[in-house]
């Protein structure tokens, strides 16, 4: 269900002492959002009009406080959740950040913390600046070159950390406000994107320049190019030439604002709606609002600990929470659906099995959709344990209800029969014949009763067997029967007892066979679902990797054309490593590994070797189909 907040709330509070803390109210709002989220954050120097653009994205005239004085109005990071305008069943989360470079604050580390959180929480990051993209504007983005000191992708030391950023960082959108220059270069018209790429191109040192200063600025440019593989630029005319209008942007009508500016803002919003991706926890698993709240809390706590924030550790912490929830919710769904849809006792084994399969398939879909990074299949094993337990509980309940109902029917139909036994009415000449007739009528009336369930035959056999000893006693005492007749009847009774015992054995064998079939079906279902998920994740990783390689090839070409051969060689090595990774993704060794783990689960349940062999056949059949 979509959520639309009436007004923004502070997500991450920036306290007077410079510490950051997630606001419980905002966290609670996010926890109620089970939809995937598209997170758009905006950063930039204070008093540059960031909040206005965010209000436009929310399709609201007012919301984020604009501020009409030289003071920065936004403290910390504020959040506004609205239904996504173009992506159905998605929520757009807007993050308006405290302005950077506030002279009253004078705390660069605090600015860096805000900037870091904006980067790692967003799926699209807007950098808002005024004037032009010149050396001063790039200098104000120095935070980018410091990110590697505070953010780590892997939990262990990794020489390619900075190279990894491009896989996880948001798209980067530079919004240049109050832009009054012509978009031209060497007398030719250029696009906004050309303007940005030209400004971010490495600069060669001139004789009169400070080489160290140029090197620092080139390092900042290089970081932006390396970390943010997708970049976009928008330039905006001044909204108005009147200062009183600029000071009341959240109050004035659009008639008082420049039509050109409004068209540019509309173009900006359309691009954001159409091109901002869902926020991913890693490269393939979409984040819901609930997960975003967990991300915000974990990242904020990590940054406040003054240690480098490991994205891998944060994601693994969330996967633990989500996998536990996946097991719980899938189990609860199975139990709820069995209770709602089941009419117990079921008439046949097939009716119960079909119901269980239907509910189990739905539960498995819930588990597979919600769980992630279950590399050892430990949570799938836990889920399967829960399913086995719940199926057994429902199966036993189904049998017990059937048995109780059958016993009640037998008591009802044998009431007169039992009274005759108590009164000794069968212990008379001809009593044996009467006993047989009465038993026949009881069985006939019992068999006509509907809805007896699985234990109908078993309960009847038990009832008949309890009467056999009494039946023989009555037969032996009946003086109307000859000795030969008694002997014949006794032989008949023995044969009937043997037949009943044979039926009971057959019933037991049938139940064991059905149990084995159920185990095989469960194994096939879970194994196929696991392989489908791993396969689709592998395909998605390959697609994402191809996009990263395309971006690296562009950067390598740029540095080569500009004569920066050392940087070009660096990208060449990165491409080589990525191509090797891409080749590994095409290999199928993961299938054998996954099947081995799943066979271990099958053995844990003490399933027969035929089931384990069936899992292997399922895996090979799956792979052949995909290949």
N, C-alpha and C positions, 0 to 999 in steps of 0.2 A: 504494500500500500504506500502511495506517495505521501509525503509530508510537506507542508508549506508553512514555514515559520512566519509569523506576522511581522517580526522584526529581528535583526541580528542579535546574537548574544556573544559574549566574550568566550572564546574557546580556550585560549592560553593567556592567562593573566600575567602581566609584567608588574611585579611588585616594586615597592619603593627601594628595596635593597638589591634590586636587579635580578632576583630569582624568578623563574618562570614556573607556573603551575597550571595544570588543566582544571578548568572550571567544572565541578561536578554536574551543574545544570546542563551545560553543553554536552558533556559526556553522556548524560542520560538521554538527551534528544537523539544523539547519534546511535545509541544502543537500541533505539526503537526502529531504526531504518534497516530493513533486511534487503533492500534493493542494492544493486551495484551503484557506486557513486562516481561521478565525474567531478574532480576537485580542481577548481581554478583559484590559484593564489596570485596576489599582486604585491609586488615589493617596489621600493624606490625611495628616493629622498623625500623627506616630509614636505608637505605643502606643494605637492605636484599634481593633485587632482585624482589620486588613485580611487578614492571612494565613489566618485561620480561614475567612473566606468563600471564599477562593481554593481552599483544600483541599476545601471542600464542592462547589465547581464541578468539581473533579477527581474527585469521588466517592471521596475518600480521607480517612481519619481524620488521617493525618499526611502531611507533605510539606514545604510551606513552614513554616519555623521560626516558631513563635508568639512565644516569649519571655515570660517571666513576671516580668521585672524592669522597672525604669524605663528600661533601655537599649533603644535601637532595634536589633533583631536583623538586619533586612534591609538590606544595603548594596548600592547600585546598583539594578539591575533584574534580578530572577530570573525564569526561564522554566521552564514545565512544559508539555510537549506530550502530549496524550492524544487518542484517537479521539473525535470529536464524538458526544455521546450521542444526538442526534436527527437530525443531518444525515449521511447515508451518504456515504462517500468524502470526508469533510472532516476536518480536524484542528483541534482546539480548542487554541489557544495561550494560556496564562495567564501574565500578567506581573504579578508582585508587586513593587511599588516601595519603595524606601527611604522611610521616613517623613519627611514634610516638617516643618520647624521644630524639628529636633533642636538643643537648646541647646548641646550639646557641639561640634557642627559649626560653628554660627554663620555659615554661608555661604549667603546668600539666592540668589546667582547659581547656586550648585551645585544648590539646590532647584529653581530655575527651569529649569535644564537637564534635570533628571530629569522635571519636569512636562511640559516641551515634548516630550520623547521619548515619554512615555506617551501624549500626545494624538495625535501624528502616526503612531505605530505601531499604535494600537488601532482596532478597529472598534466596540468598546463600552468606554466609560470609566466606571469606578465611582469616585465620590468618597465616601470613608468618613469620617464625623464622629461625634462623640458629643454627646448631649444634645438640642439643638433646632436648628432652622435660624433663628438669630437674627443680629443684626448682627455679633457676634463670629465666628460660623461663616462668614458671607459675607466678612468681612474676611480670614479665613484663605485664601480663594479668590482673593486679589488677583492671583495669578499669571495668571489668565485674562485680566485687563485688560492684561497685559504681553506676551501672546503675539504681538501684531501687530508688536512690535519685533524679534522673533527668528525669526518664520516668515513667509515670503512664498509666495503661491500661484504667481504668475507670475515669470518670470525678469526681466522689465522692470518699471519703475515703473508702478504701477497704483493709481489713486485708490480703486478699489473692492475693495482687498485684503481688508478685514475682512468685507465682504459675501460674498466668495468662500469664506470659511472654512466656512460652513454647508453647502457642497457636498461638502466633503472631511473634515470633522471627524466623530468617532464619535458614536454615541448617548450621551447623558449620563445616568447613573444615580446619584442621590444616595441613599446608604445611611446612615440616621440611627440610630446605635447607642444603646442604653440610653435609649430614648425612653419617658418615663413620663407624658406629657401625654395628654389626651383629644383626639382629632381632631374638634374642634368649632370653629365660627366663628359668632358671634352666636347661640349656642344651638342651632345646627343641625350635624348630622354632616357632615363633609367627607371626601373621599378623600385618600389620601397624595399623589396628584398635585395635587389642589387646594391642599393644604398647601404643596407646593413652589412652585407657580405664584404663590400669594399672597405667599410669602416673597420671590420674585424680582420681584414687581411693583414698579414705580418708586415711591419714597416722596417725598411732598411735604414741604418744609421747614416745620417748626413754628417759632414765634417763639423758643422757648428753645434750639433746636438750632443747631449750627454749620453754616451753609449749605454751606461748602466740604466739610466732612466728609460731609454727605448727598450732595452732588454726586459725590464720589469713590465712595461706596458704590453710588449709582445707576449710575455708569459701569461698575462691576464687574457689577452685575445686568444691565445692558444688553448687556455683552459676552457673558455666559453665554447670554442669550436670543438674541443674534444669531448666535453661533458654533455653538451646539448646537441645531439645529432640532427634534431629537427628545429629549425629556426625560422622565424617570421617577423616581419616588420610592418608597423602601421604608423603613418604620420598624421597628425591632426592640426588643422588650422586653429587659431585662437577661437574659443567659443563666442566671444563678443569683443568689441572694441571698447566697451563701457565697463569701467571698474565696478560700478554698482551692481551690474548684472553678474559679473564674476564672483562677487561677494555673496550673491543670493542664488546660486545655481540650483539649489534644492527647492526654491520657492518660485522662481520665474517660470513663465510658460515657454514652450518651445518656440513660440513666435518671436521671442526676444533673443533666441540663440541662433547663431550662424547656420543657415541651411547646409553649407558645406561641412561644417563640424558635425552636424546631426547625421549626415549621410556617411561620413567617415566612421562615426560611432556605431552606426547600424552595420556597416561592413565589418567592423571589428567584432561585433557581437555574433554575426552570422558565422564568421570564421571559427570563433570559439565553440559555438554550438556544434558545428559540423566536423571539426577536426580534433577537438579535445577528446582523448581516449578515456575509458574507464580507468580509475586508479588500480594499479596492479600491486599485489603484495610482493611478488617477485616479477617474473616476466610473463607468467601464464595464468595466475590465479587472481580473479577479480576481487576487489575489496568491497565489502558492504559498508553501510554507515556504521554498523556496530564495530567492524574491524578497524575502520578509520579512527574511531574513538580509542580503541586499544592501541593503535599505532601512535596516536598523539600522546597518550599517557606514557608509553614505553620510551618513545623518542625524547620526550621532554625530560623524563627522569634520567635517561642516559646522558643527555647533554648537560644537565645540572650536576651530574657526578664528576664532571671535568675530565671524563675519559672519552676516548674516541668511540663514537656510536657505531656499532656493528649492525648493518642492515640485516645480515643473515641471522644474527642472534635474535633480533626483534621479530623477524618473520617466523622463526622457529618457535618462539614463545607464543605467538598468536596461533600457529598451527597446532600446538599442544591444546590450547583452549578450544579451538574450533573442531579438532578431531574428537575430543571428549564430548563436545556438544553434538557432533555428527552421530556418534554411537548412541548417545542418549535419545536424540530426537528420532532417529530411525527406529530404535527399539520401541519408543513410545507410540510411534505411528502404527507399527505392526500391531501392537497390543490394542490400540484404540480401534483400528479398522476391523480387527477380528471380533471385537465385542459389538461393534455397530452393525456389521454385515452378517455375522454368523447367527444361525438359528440352531442352537444346540438343544438336544443332540442331533448331529447330522445323520441322515438316513444311511449313508454309505461312506466308506473310506474315501472314495473318489470325491465326494462332495466336500469332505473336510480338506482333502489335499488340494483341490482346486481353489478353495477359499484361501488356504494358507499360501499357496503359490502367488495368487493375486496380491495379497497383502505384503508378502515378502518382496515381490518385485518392486512395489512402490517404496518400501522401506530401503531397499538396496539403492534405488535411484537417489533417495534423500541422502544416504550415507556417502555415495560416490560424488554427489554434487557438492556437498559441504566439506568433506574431508580433503586434505591436501598435505603434501610432503610426508606421506605415510610410507617412507622408503623401505622400512622393514616389515611392512604390512602388520604391524603390531595392533593397530587400531581396527583393521579389518578382521583380524583374528578375534579381537574383543567383541566386535559387532557380531561375528558369526557365533561366538559362544553365547551371547545374549539371545540370538535367534534360536539356537538349539534349545536353550533353556525355556524360552517362551513357547516354542512349538510343542515341547514336551508337556509344559503346563496346560496348554490348551487341549492337547491330545488326551491327557489324563482326565481333564475336566469334562471333555466330550464323552469319554468312555464312562466316567463316573455318573454323569447325568443320565446317560443311556441305561446304565446298570440299575440306578435307583428307580428310574421310571419303569423299567421292565419288571423289577422286583415288586413294585407297587401294583402293576397290572396282574402279576401272578398271584399276589395276595388277594386282590379283589376277586379274580375269577376262581380262586381255589378256597374261598371263604367257607362255602357250604361243604366242600370236600374235607377241609380240616376239621370242621365241626363233626362230620360223620366219623372221622377217625377217632376224635376224642370220645365220642359216644359208643365206639366199638361196633358201629353198624356194618362194617365190612367183615367183622369176625363172626360171620354166620354162614350157613350153607348158601352158596351162590354169591357170597360177598366178593369173591375174586373177580367174577364177571362184572359185577357192579363197579368195583374199583377201576377196572380197565376202561369201562364205558365213561365213568366220570373223568378219568385222566384224559381220555380222548376228547371230551367236550371242553376241558380246560385248555388243552393245546389248540383246539380249533378256534375257540373264542379269542385266545391270546394272539394267534397268528393273524386274525382279522383286524387287530388294533393297529392304527397307523402311528408313525413317528416314534417307533421304538429305538431306532438308532443302531449303532454298531454292535452293541452287546445283546441284541435280540436273540440270536442263535445261542450264544454262550450262556446267557441267563436261563434260557429254556432248558438247555442240556444239564446245567447245574441243578435246576429244579427237578428234572426227571431222575437224575442220578440220586438225589436225596431221598427219592421215594422207592428206589429199587429194593433196598433191604426190607422195607415195610411190605412192599408188594410180594416179595418171596415168602415172607412170614404169613401173610394173608392166604397166599396160594397153598402153602403147606397145611394150613389149618382148615381149608375148605373141604368138607367131607363129601361134596358132590363131585369132586374130581377123583379120577382113578389114579393109582400110583404112576402109571405110564404117562397120563396127562400131566401130572405134576412134574415128572422127569422132563417131558417135552417142554413144558413152560419154563422150567429152570434153565434148560439149555438155550431156549429162546432169549431168556433174560441175560445169560452170559454173553451170547452173541451180540445182543443189543449194547451191553456195557462195552464190549470190545469195539463196536462201531462208534460209540460215543467217544471213547478214548482216541480212536483213530482220527475222528473229526477234530478233536481238540488239538492233536498233534499237527494236523494239516492246517488248522487255523493259525497255530503258532508259526509254522513254516511260512505261511502266506504273509503273516505280519513281519517276519524277519526279511522276507523278500521285498516287501513294500518299503521297509525301513532302508534297505540297501539302495533301492531305486530313489528314495527321497534324498539319501546322502549323495548319490551321484548327481541328481538334479541340482541340489544345493551347491555342490562343488563346481559343476559346469557353469551355473548362473554367476557365482561369485568370481570364478576365474575369468570368465569372459568379460565381465564388467571391469575387473581390474586391468585386463589387457587392453580393452577399449580405451580406458582412461589414460593409461600410460602411452598408448599409441598416439592419441589425440594431443597429449602434452608434448610428445616428441615432435609431432608435425608442427605445432605452434612454435616450439623452440627453434626449429629450422627456419620458419618464416621470419621470426624476430631476428635471428642471426643473419639472415640474408639482408635485411634492412640495415643492420649495423655495418655489415661489410660494404654495402653500397655507399654509406656515409663515409667510411674510412677511405674508400677509393677516391671519393670527391676531395677529401682533405689532402690525400697524398698527391693528387694531381695539382691542387692549388700550390702546395709548398714546392713542388718540383718546378712549376712554371714561374714561381717567384724567386727561385734560386736558393731556397732554404733546404738544402739537401740533407742536412742532419735530421731535421724534423720529418722530411719525406721518408728517410730511411726508417725512422721510428714507426711511422704508419705502415710502411712495407712489412716490418716485422710483426706488427699487430695483425695485419691481414693474413700473414702466413699462419699465425697461431689460430686465427678464427677459421681459416679454411680447414686446418687440421681438426678443429672442434666440429666443424660441419660434417666432415667425413666420418667422424666417430658417431655422430647422431644418425647417420645412414646405416650404420652397422646394426645387426639384430641380436647381438650378444645379450642385450638387456632382457630379451624374451626368455632365454634359458635361465637367467638369474631370477627373474620374476616367478617363473614356473617352479624353480627349486624352492623358493620361499613358500609358495603356495602349497607345494607337496608337503612341506614341513608342517603347515597348518593342518592339512588333511590327516597326517600321521598323529598330530596332537589330539585330534578327535577320535583316534583309534579307528578310523575308517579303513575298510578292507583295501587290499592292494589293487583290486579292480577299480576302485574309485580313484586312487592315485594314478593308475595307468590311464583312466579316462580323462583326468586332468591334462596329462601330457598330450593325449590325442586331441583334446579340445584346443590346446595351445598351438599345436602344429596345424590344425584345421583353420584356426584363426589367422595364423601367419600366412598360410597359403592363400587365403581369401584376400588378405591385404596386399600381398605381393602381386 
